[in-house]
Structures are given as structure tokens and as C-alpha cells.
Amino acid sequence: MTGADSAGKRRRGSLAALPPRAVGALRAILFAIALAPLARLVIGGSLGKLGANPVELIQRSTGTWALAFVMVTLSVTPLRRLTGWNWLLRVRRMLGLYAFFYGVLHFTSYVWLDQFFDVMAIAKDVLKRPFITIGFAVFLMMIPLAVTSTDAMVRRLGAKNWIALHRLVYVLAISAVIHYWWLVKRDITQPAIYALILALLLGYRAVAAAGRRTGKRPA
């Protein structure tokens, strides 16, 4: 082993064994950063700087950030395996809950600001507009994942059942990308980027699963 390889291995080992205090500080930083999109909307709304259609801006922003946090959460496992940064597992739950948080804001902005809690209008929208239908399904899928995210629920369900339930996140992520794609009628650049990211994340998992069956690790 060369000196560079040895130094690189020591660096990865130190990052994998990040001390609890450093992990706590990192979680606090990520917590604050994750609230920044909401703070931007609140400040912009209070100053009247959300554009000509503030409701649409709020819906698009909260929905995009919900999808972004889903992707970041799915990135934790491959990034941890590729880098050896096991401390990433300590922030994955928080990232997933932020995906749910922005999903709730996205759903609430639709029900409240767009439909004014008109149940009949919402029902017609869900039945007639495919992107609303799949978006509603995505939100429903988020609920059991968020509710069962605690250590207590892992123990209550059992690790095997908990893992099986949380594989729903893959269906959720695919459905969320489709929801975004169908929502955007002209410029599909952003949903296409999310689709590519998701394909890479799911592709890595497929290769890793195949490697486990054959006894090989993914490159």
C-alpha cells in the first residue's frame, strides 16, 4: 500500500468515526439549512415579494424541496457505502422527516391556498387530473413512512417488517418524479434531472443487490 493510499484510508476512517459532538453539530447545521427554503417563503410573503402568483410559487417551491429531500435521503446509503462515512446514518432520519415536512406544506398549500378546503373540488381534481391523483398518492405514502420513523416503531414492527414497509420509499420517489413530470407541461429539464438522479440511485441499489447475491461488491 502506498503512502497516499494509507493516508486516504486513515482519512476515511476518521470520517467514519465522527465523534458524537461533531455529529450533533452537523445535525444542527443541517437542521438550520433545511429550514432555509421555508424562511425564504415566509420572508418573501411578508414583504410581498413572491411574484405575480404567490400561491403557485409556494406550491412549486414546497413540492420541489420535498422531492429534493427524498433524493438526498436516498443518497445516504450509496454515499455511506462508497465513502465509509457511517455517521451519515445519524442524519438520514432527519432528512427523511424534512421530506415529509415539505410534503405536508405542499399538500396544505394545495388544499388551503388553492382549493380553500373545498372537499368536492379536491375530489374532482384528484379524479380528473392525473398529476394531482399521483401527487395525492405520494402524500399518502409519506404518512406511514414518517409515522414509523422512530426507534420505538422499529422495535414495535420488528426490523424485517420495518424494512419491508420502508421500501415503499422507492415507489414514492418514482411516483413523485412522475407527478413533477406531468405537472410541468413545457420545460421538462428539472423533472428530467430528478429522474436521472433517481435512476442512478436505484441503479446503484440494483447493482449492489445483484452483487450480494453473487458475493461481489459494486465497483
Stockholm file with secondary structure:
# STOCKHOLM 1.0

chainA/1-219         MTGADSAGKRRRGSLAALPPRAVGALRAILFAIALAPLARLVIGGSLGKLGANPVELIQRSTGTWALAFVMVTLSVTPLRRLTGWNWLLRVRRMLGLYAFFYGVLHFTSYVWLDQFFDVMAIAKDVLKRPFITIGFAVFLMMIPLAVTSTDAMVRRLGAKNWIALHRLVYVLAISAVIHYWWLVKRDITQPAIYALILALLLGYRAVAAAGRRTGKRPA
#=GR chainA/1-219 SS CCHHHHHHHHHHHHHHTCCHHHHHHHHHHHHHHHHHHHHHHHHHHHTTCSCSCHHHHHHHHHHHHHHHHHHHHHHHHHHHHHHCCGGGHHHHHHHHHHHHHHHHHHHHIIIIIITTTCHHHHHHHHHHCHHHHHHHHHHHHHHHHHHTCSHHHHHHHCHHHHHHHHTHHHHHHHHHHHHHHHHCSSCCHHHHHHHHHHHHHHHHHHHHHHHHHHTCCCC
#=GC SS_cons         CCHHHHHHHHHHHHHHTCCHHHHHHHHHHHHHHHHHHHHHHHHHHHTTCSCSCHHHHHHHHHHHHHHHHHHHHHHHHHHHHHHCCGGGHHHHHHHHHHHHHHHHHHHHIIIIIITTTCHHHHHHHHHHCHHHHHHHHHHHHHHHHHHTCSHHHHHHHCHHHHHHHHTHHHHHHHHHHHHHHHHCSSCCHHHHHHHHHHHHHHHHHHHHHHHHHHTCCCC
//
